[in-house]
Amino acid sequence: RWTADGKKLVATRVNNIELTDYETVLIDPDTGKTEAINLPANVRVLDCGRDGKTFLVQAIDVGAKKSRLALAKVGDRDVAVLCDLRDRGYRPTEGRLSPDGKTVLFIDADPERKDAHKWGASQKVYVLDVA
């Protein structure tokens, strides 16, 4: 994802096949240099906030085998949970913050079409008020 100023990229690397361990870095495309971003454990960045310190994330709860849509701030140990995601396990989702950071657009399972595909998954677009 691009940072709000459009000068750097934020990338999340998956460190295991189970999709439960992530590492997030800031990339400077001009120099190719990277630096680690200090975010809470087990989060996958979906979008960058305009302040450069807040990120919309998918937070993985390994113990409960589920994930949540959340906001994470650089340096914090915990996330601010926005909602539980209904999709199975740790299946990756997508989401974007509105320009003012007050609304989130994201994809999650559609409970009315839970068997829409042979693999038992479906998707629907949702809008969530951050407040």
Phi, psi and omega in degrees: 000146176280145172289164184301327180279355178072014184260337182224167179243148173247126181233144177246127179256135176274126183260358177209161184289338180284353181061042181237353182233121185233154175227132183246135180228155174259130183244130173263107184294337179289322183253340184080001181282149178236155172218142181293144174253126183279090178245163177303158181295151173059044175240143176247119183289130177254326180200161181253134175284161183293336181283351180078358182239350181246138182227140169278128185225160166259115182263125183266125175256096186298318181299318181272353182054048177211173178227162183227151171273132187208169171251135178236141177243144179304130177090343179281150178272335183239162177258161172262106184289130176266318177191158171283145175267138184274344183295157185297132171050237185253019183308127183298143176241175175233150179197156178220142172276145173291160181305327179272357177075009184265347183224148178237134172253126182212166180249136176211179180296150175256106184298338179281347180230043186299335179249035184294333182231160184300337180269009173074030181229151174213167180223150179213149178271135180233152173240134184230132174281120184298320181297000000 
